[in-house]
Amino acid sequence: MKSRKKSKAVKKLASNLKQRLEGTGFNPEEMLIADGHDNAIIGVVEQFGRPPTVCYNLEQVLKNLMKMGMNADEAREYWEYNMIGAWVGDSTPVYMTKI
């Protein structure tokens, strides 16, 4: 049975991403990332009353998971349970679906 512990897939912002945020005015120390998906980061989301949050391209995240050996259904299930379902506070990463 899966536990709902704080996801290991979400952690503090990696140093290479800190460099990308330099000069933007965002505080990288307050941001969380989805581990292993740096290539899917498309930006930072801002909303009134909430801290800036890292935003990922969902399609790329699912591709990354499939490259790790999951089929499409497994990748979607993993993302739903371990990533989008991993609420770790207001800085929890968000995922964008292109329309």
C-alpha positions as CSV (number, residue, x, y, z in Angstrom):
1,M,0.0,0.0,0.0
2,K,1.3,3.5,-0.9
3,S,1.8,6.0,1.9
4,R,0.9,9.6,1.7
5,K,4.2,10.8,3.2
6,K,5.9,13.9,1.9
7,S,7.0,13.0,-1.6
8,K,10.7,12.5,-2.3
9,A,9.9,13.8,-5.8
10,V,9.6,17.3,-4.4
11,K,12.6,19.0,-2.9
12,K,14.4,22.3,-2.6
13,L,15.4,24.1,-5.7
14,A,18.7,22.8,-7.2
15,S,21.7,25.0,-7.6
16,N,21.6,25.1,-11.4
17,L,18.0,26.4,-11.3
18,K,19.1,29.1,-8.8
19,Q,21.3,30.4,-11.6
20,R,18.4,30.5,-14.0
21,L,16.5,32.6,-11.5
22,E,19.3,35.1,-10.8
23,G,18.2,38.6,-11.5
24,T,14.5,37.7,-11.8
25,G,13.6,39.0,-8.3
26,F,12.4,35.5,-7.2
27,N,13.8,33.9,-4.1
28,P,14.9,30.4,-5.1
29,E,15.3,29.4,-1.4
30,E,11.5,29.5,-1.1
31,M,10.8,27.4,-4.1
32,L,10.3,23.6,-4.4
33,I,11.0,21.5,-7.5
34,A,10.0,18.1,-8.9
35,D,13.2,16.1,-8.8
36,G,14.5,15.0,-12.2
37,H,12.4,17.2,-14.3
38,D,14.5,20.4,-14.7
39,N,14.0,20.1,-18.5
40,A,10.2,20.5,-18.0
41,I,10.4,23.8,-16.1
42,I,8.6,26.5,-18.2
43,G,8.5,29.3,-15.7
44,V,7.3,30.7,-12.4
45,V,3.6,31.2,-11.5
46,E,2.6,34.2,-9.4
47,Q,-0.8,34.5,-7.7
48,F,-2.0,37.0,-5.1
49,G,-1.5,35.8,-1.5
50,R,0.8,32.9,-2.5
51,P,4.5,32.6,-3.0
52,P,6.0,32.3,-6.5
53,T,5.8,28.7,-7.6
54,V,7.8,26.6,-10.2
55,C,5.7,25.6,-13.2
56,Y,6.2,22.5,-15.3
57,N,5.1,21.4,-18.7
58,L,3.0,18.3,-17.9
59,E,3.6,16.7,-21.3
60,Q,7.4,16.9,-20.7
61,V,7.1,15.5,-17.2
62,L,5.1,12.5,-18.5
63,K,7.7,12.0,-21.2
64,N,10.5,12.0,-18.6
65,L,8.6,9.4,-16.5
66,M,8.3,7.2,-19.6
67,K,12.0,7.5,-20.3
68,M,12.5,6.2,-16.8
69,G,10.7,3.0,-17.9
70,M,7.0,3.6,-17.3
71,N,4.3,3.2,-19.9
72,A,1.9,6.1,-20.5
73,D,-0.7,4.8,-17.9
74,E,2.0,4.2,-15.3
75,A,3.5,7.7,-15.9
76,R,0.1,9.4,-15.5
77,E,-0.7,7.4,-12.3
78,Y,2.7,8.1,-10.8
79,W,2.3,11.9,-11.6
80,E,-1.2,11.9,-10.2
81,Y,-0.3,10.2,-6.9
82,N,3.3,11.3,-6.2
83,M,3.6,14.7,-7.9
84,I,0.3,16.5,-8.3
85,G,-0.9,14.7,-5.2
86,A,2.1,15.7,-3.1
87,W,0.9,18.8,-1.4
88,V,3.8,20.2,0.6
89,G,2.6,23.7,1.1
90,D,1.9,26.8,-0.9
91,S,5.2,26.4,-2.8
92,T,4.2,23.0,-4.2
93,P,5.1,22.9,-7.9
94,V,2.3,23.4,-10.5
95,Y,1.8,21.6,-13.8
96,M,0.6,23.2,-17.0
97,T,-1.3,21.5,-19.8
98,K,-1.0,23.3,-23.2
99,I,-4.4,23.8,-24.9
